[in-house]
Amino acid sequence: MPQSRRNFLYLCNMGTDFQQRLARIRGRVVEVVQENGSLKRENLLLSQELEALNKTIALQKNALAELKEENKLIKLAKEMSMSGSDVHDLKIKINELVRDIDRCIDLLNE
């Protein structure tokens, strides 16, 4: 077989090998792009879930703070009634606590 024919066949085989490699690379690029899209969708869902959970935590913290204040008022009222102090003083103290609670609620709503 002449040398020029062997060179031609060699170059044809190289072209085929190159095309096969290029096809594999293109296939892999398509897979990576699809995986990227899937991961972006998953990330979005997880971000939304995180935001919802953070809102729930904030609401529960507020509810807990309100319950603690309510508990504090109940304990104070029991102490006042047990000590036999004046009803007028008790009302003043409760009004002060209610104003404090209102200020706390206003701060939380800001």
C-alpha positions as CSV (number, residue, x, y, z in Angstrom):
1,M,0.0,0.0,0.0
2,P,1.5,3.3,-1.0
3,Q,2.5,5.8,1.8
4,S,0.0,8.4,0.7
5,R,-2.9,5.9,1.0
6,R,-1.7,5.0,4.5
7,N,-1.5,8.7,5.5
8,F,-5.0,9.3,4.2
9,L,-6.5,6.3,6.1
10,Y,-4.7,7.5,9.2
11,L,-6.1,10.9,8.9
12,C,-9.6,9.5,8.3
13,N,-9.3,7.4,11.4
14,M,-8.2,10.4,13.4
15,G,-11.2,12.4,12.2
16,T,-13.5,9.6,13.2
17,D,-11.9,9.4,16.6
18,F,-12.1,13.1,17.0
19,Q,-15.8,13.1,16.1
20,Q,-16.5,10.3,18.6
21,R,-14.7,12.3,21.3
22,L,-16.5,15.4,20.4
23,A,-19.9,13.6,20.5
24,R,-19.0,12.2,24.0
25,I,-18.1,15.7,25.2
26,R,-21.3,17.2,23.8
27,G,-23.3,14.4,25.5
28,R,-21.6,15.1,28.8
29,V,-22.2,18.8,28.5
30,V,-25.9,18.2,28.0
31,E,-25.9,16.0,31.1
32,V,-24.1,18.6,33.2
33,V,-26.6,21.3,32.0
34,Q,-29.5,19.1,32.9
35,E,-28.1,18.4,36.3
36,N,-27.4,22.1,36.9
37,G,-31.0,22.9,36.1
38,S,-32.2,20.2,38.5
39,L,-29.9,21.4,41.3
40,K,-31.2,25.0,40.7
41,R,-34.8,23.9,41.1
42,E,-33.9,21.9,44.2
43,N,-32.1,24.9,45.7
44,L,-35.1,27.1,45.0
45,L,-37.4,24.7,46.8
46,L,-35.0,24.4,49.8
47,S,-34.7,28.2,50.0
48,Q,-38.5,28.5,50.1
49,E,-38.7,25.9,52.8
50,L,-36.0,27.6,54.8
51,E,-37.8,30.9,54.5
52,A,-41.1,29.3,55.7
53,L,-39.4,27.7,58.6
54,N,-37.7,30.9,59.6
55,K,-41.1,32.7,59.6
56,T,-42.5,29.9,61.8
57,I,-39.7,30.2,64.2
58,A,-40.2,34.0,64.4
59,L,-43.9,33.5,65.1
60,Q,-43.2,30.9,67.8
61,K,-40.7,33.2,69.5
62,N,-43.2,36.0,69.6
63,A,-45.9,33.6,71.0
64,L,-43.4,32.4,73.6
65,A,-42.6,35.9,74.6
66,E,-46.3,36.8,75.0
67,L,-46.9,33.6,77.0
68,K,-44.0,34.4,79.3
69,E,-45.3,37.9,79.9
70,E,-48.8,36.5,80.6
71,N,-47.3,34.0,83.0
72,K,-45.4,36.8,84.7
73,L,-48.6,38.8,85.1
74,I,-50.5,35.8,86.5
75,K,-47.7,35.2,89.0
76,L,-47.7,38.9,90.0
77,A,-51.4,39.0,90.4
78,K,-51.3,35.9,92.7
79,E,-48.5,37.5,94.7
80,M,-50.4,40.7,95.1
81,S,-53.6,39.0,96.1
82,M,-51.8,36.8,98.6
83,S,-50.0,39.7,100.2
84,G,-53.3,41.5,100.8
85,S,-52.1,44.7,99.1
86,D,-54.5,47.4,98.1
87,V,-56.6,46.7,94.9
88,H,-55.7,50.1,93.6
89,D,-52.0,49.5,93.8
90,L,-52.6,46.1,92.0
91,K,-54.4,47.8,89.2
92,I,-51.6,50.4,88.8
93,K,-49.0,47.7,88.6
94,I,-51.0,45.7,86.1
95,N,-51.5,48.8,83.9
96,E,-47.8,49.4,84.0
97,L,-47.1,45.8,82.9
98,V,-49.7,46.1,80.1
99,R,-48.1,49.2,78.8
100,D,-44.7,47.4,78.9
101,I,-46.3,44.6,76.9
102,D,-47.8,47.0,74.4
103,R,-44.4,48.6,73.9
104,C,-42.8,45.2,73.3
105,I,-45.5,44.3,70.8
106,D,-45.0,47.5,69.0
107,L,-41.2,46.8,68.8
108,L,-41.9,43.3,67.5
109,N,-44.2,44.7,64.8
110,E,-41.7,47.1,63.5
